[in-house]
Amino acid sequence: MRISARNVIKGTIKEIISGAVNSEIVVQTSGGETIVSVITKESVESLGLKAGKEVYAVVKASNVMIAVD
């Protein structure tokens, strides 16, 4: 993966809280910090996100996006 964003934090999905349209993705970093991102359910499915999967939290402005290899 290559991305122009400077704030890329690797972590593991701790929990996915599904809603009707969006889902909260709870990511735990290796240092024990927790980052929460709200993304569409469609994105959860297309990225194949599941608890335990390693992901990248990409912080750009006030948004947190999730990226996978």
N, CA, C, O and CB atoms as a CASP TS submission, in Angstrom:
PFRMAT TS
TARGET T0000
AUTHOR 0000-0000-0000
METHOD Language model
MODEL 1
PARENT N/A
ATOM      1  N   MET     1       0.843  -1.173   0.000  1.00  0.00           N
ATOM      2  CA  MET     1       0.000   0.000   0.000  1.00  0.00           C
ATOM      3  C   MET     1       0.888   1.236   0.000  1.00  0.00           C
ATOM      4  O   MET     1       1.869   1.305   0.740  1.00  0.00           O
ATOM      5  CB  MET     1      -0.959  -0.002   1.214  1.00  0.00           C
ATOM      6  N   ARG     2       0.542   2.198  -0.824  1.00  0.00           N
ATOM      7  CA  ARG     2       1.200   3.492  -0.823  1.00  0.00           C
ATOM      8  C   ARG     2       0.117   4.550  -0.719  1.00  0.00           C
ATOM      9  O   ARG     2      -0.908   4.471  -1.396  1.00  0.00           O
ATOM     10  CB  ARG     2       2.082   3.697  -2.100  1.00  0.00           C
ATOM     11  N   ILE     3       0.349   5.542   0.133  1.00  0.00           N
ATOM     12  CA  ILE     3      -0.648   6.588   0.338  1.00  0.00           C
ATOM     13  C   ILE     3       0.080   7.877   0.706  1.00  0.00           C
ATOM     14  O   ILE     3       1.134   7.837   1.341  1.00  0.00           O
ATOM     15  CB  ILE     3      -1.677   6.185   1.448  1.00  0.00           C
ATOM     16  N   SER     4      -0.473   9.006   0.312  1.00  0.00           N
ATOM     17  CA  SER     4       0.182  10.285   0.557  1.00  0.00           C
ATOM     18  C   SER     4      -0.023  10.806   1.980  1.00  0.00           C
ATOM     19  O   SER     4       0.715  11.689   2.416  1.00  0.00           O
ATOM     20  CB  SER     4      -0.322  11.302  -0.425  1.00  0.00           C
ATOM     21  N   ALA     5      -0.985  10.292   2.695  1.00  0.00           N
ATOM     22  CA  ALA     5      -1.252  10.766   4.056  1.00  0.00           C
ATOM     23  C   ALA     5      -0.053  10.492   4.959  1.00  0.00           C
ATOM     24  O   ALA     5       0.577   9.438   4.864  1.00  0.00           O
ATOM     25  CB  ALA     5      -2.520  10.092   4.629  1.00  0.00           C
ATOM     26  N   ARG     6       0.255  11.437   5.824  1.00  0.00           N
ATOM     27  CA  ARG     6       1.412  11.299   6.725  1.00  0.00           C
ATOM     28  C   ARG     6       1.063  10.578   8.029  1.00  0.00           C
ATOM     29  O   ARG     6       1.950  10.044   8.695  1.00  0.00           O
ATOM     30  CB  ARG     6       1.985  12.672   7.047  1.00  0.00           C
ATOM     31  N   ASN     7      -0.186  10.559   8.385  1.00  0.00           N
ATOM     32  CA  ASN     7      -0.595   9.967   9.654  1.00  0.00           C
ATOM     33  C   ASN     7      -1.250   8.614   9.418  1.00  0.00           C
ATOM     34  O   ASN     7      -2.472   8.506   9.322  1.00  0.00           O
ATOM     35  CB  ASN     7      -1.555  10.904  10.406  1.00  0.00           C
ATOM     36  N   VAL     8      -0.416   7.587   9.326  1.00  0.00           N
ATOM     37  CA  VAL     8      -0.885   6.222   9.099  1.00  0.00           C
ATOM     38  C   VAL     8      -0.474   5.401  10.315  1.00  0.00           C
ATOM     39  O   VAL     8       0.712   5.294  10.629  1.00  0.00           O
ATOM     40  CB  VAL     8      -0.299   5.613   7.762  1.00  0.00           C
ATOM     41  N   ILE     9      -1.465   4.820  10.998  1.00  0.00           N
ATOM     42  CA  ILE     9      -1.220   4.092  12.239  1.00  0.00           C
ATOM     43  C   ILE     9      -1.692   2.654  12.065  1.00  0.00           C
ATOM     44  O   ILE     9      -2.865   2.404  11.786  1.00  0.00           O
ATOM     45  CB  ILE     9      -1.940   4.773  13.445  1.00  0.00           C
ATOM     46  N   LYS    10      -0.760   1.706  12.233  1.00  0.00           N
ATOM     47  CA  LYS    10      -1.099   0.295  12.096  1.00  0.00           C
ATOM     48  C   LYS    10      -1.709  -0.213  13.403  1.00  0.00           C
ATOM     49  O   LYS    10      -1.281   0.156  14.497  1.00  0.00           O
ATOM     50  CB  LYS    10       0.154  -0.538  11.711  1.00  0.00           C
ATOM     51  N   GLY    11      -2.711  -1.063  13.254  1.00  0.00           N
ATOM     52  CA  GLY    11      -3.350  -1.634  14.433  1.00  0.00           C
ATOM     53  C   GLY    11      -4.147  -2.865  14.070  1.00  0.00           C
ATOM     54  O   GLY    11      -4.093  -3.349  12.940  1.00  0.00           O
ATOM     55  N   THR    12      -4.881  -3.361  15.037  1.00  0.00           N
ATOM     56  CA  THR    12      -5.703  -4.556  14.875  1.00  0.00           C
ATOM     57  C   THR    12      -7.141  -4.221  15.236  1.00  0.00           C
ATOM     58  O   THR    12      -7.400  -3.539  16.227  1.00  0.00           O
ATOM     59  CB  THR    12      -5.173  -5.726  15.751  1.00  0.00           C
ATOM     60  N   ILE    13      -8.074  -4.706  14.423  1.00  0.00           N
ATOM     61  CA  ILE    13      -9.485  -4.465  14.725  1.00  0.00           C
ATOM     62  C   ILE    13      -9.851  -5.216  15.995  1.00  0.00           C
ATOM     63  O   ILE    13      -9.729  -6.439  16.074  1.00  0.00           O
ATOM     64  CB  ILE    13     -10.399  -4.901  13.540  1.00  0.00           C
ATOM     65  N   LYS    14     -10.301  -4.462  16.979  1.00  0.00           N
ATOM     66  CA  LYS    14     -10.722  -5.024  18.262  1.00  0.00           C
ATOM     67  C   LYS    14     -12.208  -5.367  18.240  1.00  0.00           C
ATOM     68  O   LYS    14     -12.638  -6.368  18.812  1.00  0.00           O
ATOM     69  CB  LYS    14     -10.421  -4.042  19.405  1.00  0.00           C
ATOM     70  N   GLU    15     -12.990  -4.507  17.562  1.00  0.00           N
ATOM     71  CA  GLU    15     -14.442  -4.697  17.560  1.00  0.00           C
ATOM     72  C   GLU    15     -15.048  -3.951  16.379  1.00  0.00           C
ATOM     73  O   GLU    15     -14.543  -2.906  15.969  1.00  0.00           O
ATOM     74  CB  GLU    15     -15.070  -4.211  18.896  1.00  0.00           C
ATOM     75  N   ILE    16     -16.126  -4.490  15.841  1.00  0.00           N
ATOM     76  CA  ILE    16     -16.919  -3.811  14.823  1.00  0.00           C
ATOM     77  C   ILE    16     -18.337  -3.704  15.356  1.00  0.00           C
ATOM     78  O   ILE    16     -18.973  -4.708  15.675  1.00  0.00           O
ATOM     79  CB  ILE    16     -16.877  -4.571  13.445  1.00  0.00           C
ATOM     80  N   ILE    17     -18.823  -2.474  15.450  1.00  0.00           N
ATOM     81  CA  ILE    17     -20.177  -2.223  15.943  1.00  0.00           C
ATOM     82  C   ILE    17     -21.012  -1.803  14.737  1.00  0.00           C
ATOM     83  O   ILE    17     -20.880  -0.688  14.234  1.00  0.00           O
ATOM     84  CB  ILE    17     -20.198  -1.116  17.085  1.00  0.00           C
ATOM     85  N   SER    18     -21.869  -2.706  14.284  1.00  0.00           N
ATOM     86  CA  SER    18     -22.649  -2.465  13.070  1.00  0.00           C
ATOM     87  C   SER    18     -23.927  -1.709  13.358  1.00  0.00           C
ATOM     88  O   SER    18     -24.635  -1.993  14.324  1.00  0.00           O
ATOM     89  CB  SER    18     -22.977  -3.772  12.389  1.00  0.00           C
ATOM     90  N   GLY    19     -24.211  -0.732  12.493  1.00  0.00           N
ATOM     91  CA  GLY    19     -25.464   0.002  12.545  1.00  0.00           C
ATOM     92  C   GLY    19     -26.240  -0.263  11.268  1.00  0.00           C
ATOM     93  O   GLY    19     -25.848  -1.114  10.470  1.00  0.00           O
ATOM     94  N   ALA    20     -27.328   0.451  11.069  1.00  0.00           N
ATOM     95  CA  ALA    20     -28.162   0.241   9.894  1.00  0.00           C
ATOM     96  C   ALA    20     -27.439   0.626   8.602  1.00  0.00           C
ATOM     97  O   ALA    20     -27.592  -0.049   7.585  1.00  0.00           O
ATOM     98  CB  ALA    20     -29.448   1.037  10.024  1.00  0.00           C
ATOM     99  N   VAL    21     -26.656   1.702   8.634  1.00  0.00           N
ATOM    100  CA  VAL    21     -25.951   2.186   7.447  1.00  0.00           C
ATOM    101  C   VAL    21     -24.444   2.201   7.639  1.00  0.00           C
ATOM    102  O   VAL    21     -23.692   1.826   6.739  1.00  0.00           O
ATOM    103  CB  VAL    21     -26.431   3.575   7.088  1.00  0.00           C
ATOM    104  N   ASN    22     -24.005   2.635   8.815  1.00  0.00           N
ATOM    105  CA  ASN    22     -22.580   2.750   9.118  1.00  0.00           C
ATOM    106  C   ASN    22     -22.161   1.759  10.194  1.00  0.00           C
ATOM    107  O   ASN    22     -22.990   1.204  10.915  1.00  0.00           O
ATOM    108  CB  ASN    22     -22.243   4.171   9.558  1.00  0.00           C
ATOM    109  N   SER    23     -20.852   1.555  10.281  1.00  0.00           N
ATOM    110  CA  SER    23     -20.282   0.709  11.330  1.00  0.00           C
ATOM    111  C   SER    23     -19.146   1.447  12.004  1.00  0.00           C
ATOM    112  O   SER    23     -18.424   2.210  11.362  1.00  0.00           O
ATOM    113  CB  SER    23     -19.790  -0.641  10.757  1.00  0.00           C
ATOM    114  N   GLU    24     -18.985   1.218  13.313  1.00  0.00           N
ATOM    115  CA  GLU    24     -17.844   1.753  14.048  1.00  0.00           C
ATOM    116  C   GLU    24     -16.767   0.680  14.060  1.00  0.00           C
ATOM    117  O   GLU    24     -17.024  -0.462  14.440  1.00  0.00           O
ATOM    118  CB  GLU    24     -18.242   2.184  15.509  1.00  0.00           C
ATOM    119  N   ILE    25     -15.573   1.047  13.647  1.00  0.00           N
ATOM    120  CA  ILE    25     -14.443   0.130  13.637  1.00  0.00           C
ATOM    121  C   ILE    25     -13.527   0.555  14.772  1.00  0.00           C
ATOM    122  O   ILE    25     -12.988   1.661  14.752  1.00  0.00           O
ATOM    123  CB  ILE    25     -13.693   0.132  12.247  1.00  0.00           C
ATOM    124  N   VAL    26     -13.346  -0.311  15.762  1.00  0.00           N
ATOM    125  CA  VAL    26     -12.489  -0.020  16.905  1.00  0.00           C
ATOM    126  C   VAL    26     -11.147  -0.690  16.648  1.00  0.00           C
ATOM    127  O   VAL    26     -11.055  -1.915  16.570  1.00  0.00           O
ATOM    128  CB  VAL    26     -13.130  -0.513  18.256  1.00  0.00           C
ATOM    129  N   VAL    27     -10.095   0.141  16.517  1.00  0.00           N
ATOM    130  CA  VAL    27      -8.755  -0.342  16.194  1.00  0.00           C
ATOM    131  C   VAL    27      -7.858  -0.133  17.404  1.00  0.00           C
ATOM    132  O   VAL    27      -7.828   0.954  17.981  1.00  0.00           O
ATOM    133  CB  VAL    27      -8.177   0.385  14.940  1.00  0.00           C
ATOM    134  N   GLN    28      -7.127  -1.175  17.790  1.00  0.00           N
ATOM    135  CA  GLN    28      -6.173  -1.063  18.886  1.00  0.00           C
ATOM    136  C   GLN    28      -4.765  -1.069  18.314  1.00  0.00           C
ATOM    137  O   GLN    28      -4.407  -1.952  17.535  1.00  0.00           O
ATOM    138  CB  GLN    28      -6.358  -2.213  19.913  1.00  0.00           C
ATOM    139  N   THR    29      -3.961  -0.071  18.708  1.00  0.00           N
ATOM    140  CA  THR    29      -2.585   0.025  18.231  1.00  0.00           C
ATOM    141  C   THR    29      -1.685  -0.860  19.076  1.00  0.00           C
ATOM    142  O   THR    29      -2.098  -1.359  20.123  1.00  0.00           O
ATOM    143  CB  THR    29      -2.092   1.486  18.262  1.00  0.00           C
ATOM    144  N   SER    30      -0.440  -1.054  18.615  1.00  0.00           N
ATOM    145  CA  SER    30       0.506  -1.877  19.371  1.00  0.00           C
ATOM    146  C   SER    30       0.834  -1.260  20.723  1.00  0.00           C
ATOM    147  O   SER    30       1.247  -1.965  21.644  1.00  0.00           O
ATOM    148  CB  SER    30       1.786  -2.079  18.571  1.00  0.00           C
ATOM    149  N   GLY    31       0.654   0.058  20.851  1.00  0.00           N
ATOM    150  CA  GLY    31       0.903   0.734  22.124  1.00  0.00           C
ATOM    151  C   GLY    31      -0.290   0.704  23.063  1.00  0.00           C
ATOM    152  O   GLY    31      -0.220   1.235  24.171  1.00  0.00           O
ATOM    153  N   GLY    32      -1.392   0.085  22.629  1.00  0.00           N
ATOM    154  CA  GLY    32      -2.571  -0.044  23.476  1.00  0.00           C
ATOM    155  C   GLY    32      -3.603   1.055  23.309  1.00  0.00           C
ATOM    156  O   GLY    32      -4.659   1.008  23.940  1.00  0.00           O
ATOM    157  N   GLU    33      -3.316   2.053  22.464  1.00  0.00           N
ATOM    158  CA  GLU    33      -4.298   3.105  22.230  1.00  0.00           C
ATOM    159  C   GLU    33      -5.433   2.578  21.369  1.00  0.00           C
ATOM    160  O   GLU    33      -5.263   1.611  20.626  1.00  0.00           O
ATOM    161  CB  GLU    33      -3.642   4.326  21.564  1.00  0.00           C
ATOM    162  N   THR    34      -6.587   3.216  21.474  1.00  0.00           N
ATOM    163  CA  THR    34      -7.749   2.823  20.689  1.00  0.00           C
ATOM    164  C   THR    34      -8.133   3.967  19.761  1.00  0.00           C
ATOM    165  O   THR    34      -8.207   5.122  20.180  1.00  0.00           O
ATOM    166  CB  THR    34      -8.938   2.434  21.608  1.00  0.00           C
ATOM    167  N   ILE    35      -8.376   3.636  18.495  1.00  0.00           N
ATOM    168  CA  ILE    35      -8.848   4.591  17.498  1.00  0.00           C
ATOM    169  C   ILE    35     -10.172   4.047  16.967  1.00  0.00           C
ATOM    170  O   ILE    35     -10.285   2.859  16.666  1.00  0.00           O
ATOM    171  CB  ILE    35      -7.790   4.804  16.332  1.00  0.00           C
ATOM    172  N   VAL    36     -11.172   4.920  16.853  1.00  0.00           N
ATOM    173  CA  VAL    36     -12.474   4.508  16.351  1.00  0.00           C
ATOM    174  C   VAL    36     -12.765   5.256  15.052  1.00  0.00           C
ATOM    175  O   VAL    36     -12.622   6.477  14.978  1.00  0.00           O
ATOM    176  CB  VAL    36     -13.587   4.769  17.405  1.00  0.00           C
ATOM    177  N   SER    37     -13.170   4.515  14.046  1.00  0.00           N
ATOM    178  CA  SER    37     -13.538   5.088  12.759  1.00  0.00           C
ATOM    179  C   SER    37     -14.970   4.688  12.432  1.00  0.00           C
ATOM    180  O   SER    37     -15.385   3.565  12.716  1.00  0.00           O
ATOM    181  CB  SER    37     -12.565   4.626  11.643  1.00  0.00           C
ATOM    182  N   VAL    38     -15.724   5.605  11.835  1.00  0.00           N
ATOM    183  CA  VAL    38     -17.074   5.310  11.364  1.00  0.00           C
ATOM    184  C   VAL    38     -17.024   5.247   9.844  1.00  0.00           C
ATOM    185  O   VAL    38     -16.696   6.236   9.187  1.00  0.00           O
ATOM    186  CB  VAL    38     -18.112   6.387  11.859  1.00  0.00           C
ATOM    187  N   ILE    39     -17.346   4.093   9.289  1.00  0.00           N
ATOM    188  CA  ILE    39     -17.347   3.896   7.839  1.00  0.00           C
ATOM    189  C   ILE    39     -18.644   3.192   7.445  1.00  0.00           C
ATOM    190  O   ILE    39     -19.362   2.677   8.301  1.00  0.00           O
ATOM    191  CB  ILE    39     -16.099   3.069   7.378  1.00  0.00           C
ATOM    192  N   THR    40     -18.933   3.174   6.167  1.00  0.00           N
ATOM    193  CA  THR    40     -20.172   2.528   5.720  1.00  0.00           C
ATOM    194  C   THR    40     -20.080   1.011   5.873  1.00  0.00           C
ATOM    195  O   THR    40     -18.995   0.429   5.865  1.00  0.00           O
ATOM    196  CB  THR    40     -20.472   2.895   4.254  1.00  0.00           C
ATOM    197  N   LYS    41     -21.246   0.391   6.011  1.00  0.00           N
ATOM    198  CA  LYS    41     -21.285  -1.078   6.071  1.00  0.00           C
ATOM    199  C   LYS    41     -20.754  -1.672   4.773  1.00  0.00           C
ATOM    200  O   LYS    41     -20.124  -2.729   4.782  1.00  0.00           O
ATOM    201  CB  LYS    41     -22.727  -1.581   6.339  1.00  0.00           C
ATOM    202  N   GLU    42     -21.008  -0.991   3.657  1.00  0.00           N
ATOM    203  CA  GLU    42     -20.507  -1.451   2.359  1.00  0.00           C
ATOM    204  C   GLU    42     -18.978  -1.494   2.350  1.00  0.00           C
ATOM    205  O   GLU    42     -18.386  -2.421   1.797  1.00  0.00           O
ATOM    206  CB  GLU    42     -21.019  -0.535   1.228  1.00  0.00           C
ATOM    207  N   SER    43     -18.335  -0.489   2.964  1.00  0.00           N
ATOM    208  CA  SER    43     -16.871  -0.475   3.042  1.00  0.00           C
ATOM    209  C   SER    43     -16.357  -1.609   3.925  1.00  0.00           C
ATOM    210  O   SER    43     -15.335  -2.222   3.616  1.00  0.00           O
ATOM    211  CB  SER    43     -16.377   0.875   3.581  1.00  0.00           C
ATOM    212  N   VAL    44     -17.059  -1.891   5.017  1.00  0.00           N
ATOM    213  CA  VAL    44     -16.669  -3.005   5.895  1.00  0.00           C
ATOM    214  C   VAL    44     -16.645  -4.301   5.090  1.00  0.00           C
ATOM    215  O   VAL    44     -15.702  -5.086   5.185  1.00  0.00           O
ATOM    216  CB  VAL    44     -17.646  -3.132   7.109  1.00  0.00           C
ATOM    217  N   GLU    45     -17.689  -4.512   4.302  1.00  0.00           N
ATOM    218  CA  GLU    45     -17.790  -5.731   3.509  1.00  0.00           C
ATOM    219  C   GLU    45     -16.743  -5.780   2.398  1.00  0.00           C
ATOM    220  O   GLU    45     -16.099  -6.810   2.200  1.00  0.00           O
ATOM    221  CB  GLU    45     -19.181  -5.847   2.912  1.00  0.00           C
ATOM    222  N   SER    46     -16.566  -4.670   1.671  1.00  0.00           N
ATOM    223  CA  SER    46     -15.631  -4.686   0.542  1.00  0.00           C
ATOM    224  C   SER    46     -14.182  -4.804   0.982  1.00  0.00           C
ATOM    225  O   SER    46     -13.355  -5.327   0.234  1.00  0.00           O
ATOM    226  CB  SER    46     -15.801  -3.437  -0.286  1.00  0.00           C
ATOM    227  N   LEU    47     -13.851  -4.326   2.191  1.00  0.00           N
ATOM    228  CA  LEU    47     -12.492  -4.464   2.725  1.00  0.00           C
ATOM    229  C   LEU    47     -12.290  -5.795   3.458  1.00  0.00           C
ATOM    230  O   LEU    47     -11.167  -6.142   3.826  1.00  0.00           O
ATOM    231  CB  LEU    47     -12.184  -3.304   3.669  1.00  0.00           C
ATOM    232  N   GLY    48     -13.375  -6.532   3.665  1.00  0.00           N
ATOM    233  CA  GLY    48     -13.272  -7.813   4.372  1.00  0.00           C
ATOM    234  C   GLY    48     -12.870  -7.644   5.826  1.00  0.00           C
ATOM    235  O   GLY    48     -12.106  -8.448   6.359  1.00  0.00           O
ATOM    236  N   LEU    49     -13.381  -6.597   6.475  1.00  0.00           N
ATOM    237  CA  LEU    49     -12.991  -6.306   7.852  1.00  0.00           C
ATOM    238  C   LEU    49     -13.653  -7.266   8.833  1.00  0.00           C
ATOM    239  O   LEU    49     -14.845  -7.557   8.742  1.00  0.00           O
ATOM    240  CB  LEU    49     -13.349  -4.869   8.210  1.00  0.00           C
ATOM    241  N   LYS    50     -12.850  -7.745   9.766  1.00  0.00           N
ATOM    242  CA  LYS    50     -13.308  -8.634  10.827  1.00  0.00           C
ATOM    243  C   LYS    50     -12.429  -8.389  12.044  1.00  0.00           C
ATOM    244  O   LYS    50     -11.296  -7.929  11.904  1.00  0.00           O
ATOM    245  CB  LYS    50     -13.261 -10.141  10.381  1.00  0.00           C
ATOM    246  N   ALA    51     -12.932  -8.689  13.231  1.00  0.00           N
ATOM    247  CA  ALA    51     -12.138  -8.555  14.449  1.00  0.00           C
ATOM    248  C   ALA    51     -10.871  -9.399  14.310  1.00  0.00           C
ATOM    249  O   ALA    51     -10.915 -10.534  13.835  1.00  0.00           O
ATOM    250  CB  ALA    51     -12.959  -8.986  15.705  1.00  0.00           C
ATOM    251  N   GLY    52      -9.750  -8.828  14.729  1.00  0.00           N
ATOM    252  CA  GLY    52      -8.470  -9.525  14.665  1.00  0.00           C
ATOM    253  C   GLY    52      -7.658  -9.205  13.415  1.00  0.00           C
ATOM    254  O   GLY    52      -6.473  -9.534  13.357  1.00  0.00           O
ATOM    255  N   LYS    53      -8.262  -8.576  12.423  1.00  0.00           N
ATOM    256  CA  LYS    53      -7.563  -8.252  11.176  1.00  0.00           C
ATOM    257  C   LYS    53      -6.664  -7.032  11.393  1.00  0.00           C
ATOM    258  O   LYS    53      -7.069  -6.056  12.025  1.00  0.00           O
ATOM    259  CB  LYS    53      -8.579  -7.986  10.024  1.00  0.00           C
ATOM    260  N   GLU    54      -5.436  -7.099  10.862  1.00  0.00           N
ATOM    261  CA  GLU    54      -4.538  -5.954  10.916  1.00  0.00           C
ATOM    262  C   GLU    54      -4.958  -4.943   9.855  1.00  0.00           C
ATOM    263  O   GLU    54      -5.225  -5.308   8.710  1.00  0.00           O
ATOM    264  CB  GLU    54      -3.061  -6.393  10.712  1.00  0.00           C
ATOM    265  N   VAL    55      -5.015  -3.661  10.246  1.00  0.00           N
ATOM    266  CA  VAL    55      -5.440  -2.585   9.360  1.00  0.00           C
ATOM    267  C   VAL    55      -4.574  -1.357   9.628  1.00  0.00           C
ATOM    268  O   VAL    55      -3.745  -1.346  10.538  1.00  0.00           O
ATOM    269  CB  VAL    55      -6.951  -2.257   9.559  1.00  0.00           C
ATOM    270  N   TYR    56      -4.783  -0.337   8.823  1.00  0.00           N
ATOM    271  CA  TYR    56      -4.127   0.943   9.009  1.00  0.00           C
ATOM    272  C   TYR    56      -5.198   2.004   9.219  1.00  0.00           C
ATOM    273  O   TYR    56      -6.136   2.106   8.428  1.00  0.00           O
ATOM    274  CB  TYR    56      -3.216   1.294   7.796  1.00  0.00           C
ATOM    275  N   ALA    57      -5.064   2.789  10.277  1.00  0.00           N
ATOM    276  CA  ALA    57      -5.926   3.952  10.480  1.00  0.00           C
ATOM    277  C   ALA    57      -5.217   5.116   9.800  1.00  0.00           C
ATOM    278  O   ALA    57      -4.091   5.460  10.161  1.00  0.00           O
ATOM    279  CB  ALA    57      -6.200   4.240  12.029  1.00  0.00           C
ATOM    280  N   VAL    58      -5.874   5.718   8.819  1.00  0.00           N
ATOM    281  CA  VAL    58      -5.289   6.815   8.056  1.00  0.00           C
ATOM    282  C   VAL    58      -6.001   8.095   8.472  1.00  0.00           C
ATOM    283  O   VAL    58      -7.196   8.255   8.225  1.00  0.00           O
ATOM    284  CB  VAL    58      -5.408   6.571   6.506  1.00  0.00           C
ATOM    285  N   VAL    59      -5.267   9.002   9.103  1.00  0.00           N
ATOM    286  CA  VAL    59      -5.856  10.222   9.628  1.00  0.00           C
ATOM    287  C   VAL    59      -5.554  11.364   8.664  1.00  0.00           C
ATOM    288  O   VAL    59      -4.392  11.697   8.428  1.00  0.00           O
ATOM    289  CB  VAL    59      -5.319  10.535  11.054  1.00  0.00           C
ATOM    290  N   LYS    60      -6.593  11.953   8.117  1.00  0.00           N
ATOM    291  CA  LYS    60      -6.464  13.095   7.216  1.00  0.00           C
ATOM    292  C   LYS    60      -7.507  14.110   7.642  1.00  0.00           C
ATOM    293  O   LYS    60      -8.703  13.820   7.602  1.00  0.00           O
ATOM    294  CB  LYS    60      -6.644  12.679   5.704  1.00  0.00           C
ATOM    295  N   ALA    61      -7.082  15.279   8.043  1.00  0.00           N
ATOM    296  CA  ALA    61      -7.980  16.318   8.553  1.00  0.00           C
ATOM    297  C   ALA    61      -8.743  15.767   9.759  1.00  0.00           C
ATOM    298  O   ALA    61      -8.120  15.300  10.712  1.00  0.00           O
ATOM    299  CB  ALA    61      -8.972  16.801   7.441  1.00  0.00           C
ATOM    300  N   SER    62     -10.074  15.811   9.736  1.00  0.00           N
ATOM    301  CA  SER    62     -10.841  15.324  10.887  1.00  0.00           C
ATOM    302  C   SER    62     -11.411  13.933  10.649  1.00  0.00           C
ATOM    303  O   SER    62     -12.228  13.466  11.442  1.00  0.00           O
ATOM    304  CB  SER    62     -11.969  16.287  11.209  1.00  0.00           C
ATOM    305  N   ASN    63     -11.000  13.258   9.578  1.00  0.00           N
ATOM    306  CA  ASN    63     -11.526  11.941   9.253  1.00  0.00           C
ATOM    307  C   ASN    63     -10.513  10.850   9.545  1.00  0.00           C
ATOM    308  O   ASN    63      -9.305  11.055   9.425  1.00  0.00           O
ATOM    309  CB  ASN    63     -11.941  11.885   7.799  1.00  0.00           C
ATOM    310  N   VAL    64     -11.021   9.689   9.931  1.00  0.00           N
ATOM    311  CA  VAL    64     -10.177   8.508  10.092  1.00  0.00           C
ATOM    312  C   VAL    64     -10.701   7.462   9.114  1.00  0.00           C
ATOM    313  O   VAL    64     -11.855   7.040   9.188  1.00  0.00           O
ATOM    314  CB  VAL    64     -10.185   7.971  11.588  1.00  0.00           C
ATOM    315  N   MET    65      -9.821   7.054   8.194  1.00  0.00           N
ATOM    316  CA  MET    65     -10.178   6.038   7.208  1.00  0.00           C
ATOM    317  C   MET    65      -9.458   4.739   7.558  1.00  0.00           C
ATOM    318  O   MET    65      -8.462   4.757   8.281  1.00  0.00           O
ATOM    319  CB  MET    65      -9.816   6.504   5.763  1.00  0.00           C
ATOM    320  N   ILE    66      -9.948   3.632   7.056  1.00  0.00           N
ATOM    321  CA  ILE    66      -9.327   2.330   7.287  1.00  0.00           C
ATOM    322  C   ILE    66      -8.770   1.843   5.956  1.00  0.00           C
ATOM    323  O   ILE    66      -9.445   1.927   4.930  1.00  0.00           O
ATOM    324  CB  ILE    66     -10.351   1.298   7.891  1.00  0.00           C
ATOM    325  N   ALA    67      -7.522   1.327   5.969  1.00  0.00           N
ATOM    326  CA  ALA    67      -6.892   0.785   4.765  1.00  0.00           C
ATOM    327  C   ALA    67      -6.370  -0.613   5.051  1.00  0.00           C
ATOM    328  O   ALA    67      -5.999  -0.915   6.185  1.00  0.00           O
ATOM    329  CB  ALA    67      -5.746   1.705   4.274  1.00  0.00           C
ATOM    330  N   VAL    68      -6.336  -1.449   4.060  1.00  0.00           N
ATOM    331  CA  VAL    68      -5.795  -2.801   4.170  1.00  0.00           C
ATOM    332  C   VAL    68      -4.791  -3.034   3.059  1.00  0.00           C
ATOM    333  O   VAL    68      -4.814  -2.331   2.048  1.00  0.00           O
ATOM    334  CB  VAL    68      -6.921  -3.859   4.116  1.00  0.00           C
ATOM    335  N   ASP    69      -3.911  -4.004   3.228  1.00  0.00           N
ATOM    336  CA  ASP    69      -2.944  -4.373   2.185  1.00  0.00           C
ATOM    337  C   ASP    69      -3.650  -5.123   1.086  1.00  0.00           C
ATOM    338  O   ASP    69      -3.019  -5.525   0.109  1.00  0.00           O
ATOM    339  CB  ASP    69      -1.794  -5.226   2.760  1.00  0.00           C
TER
END
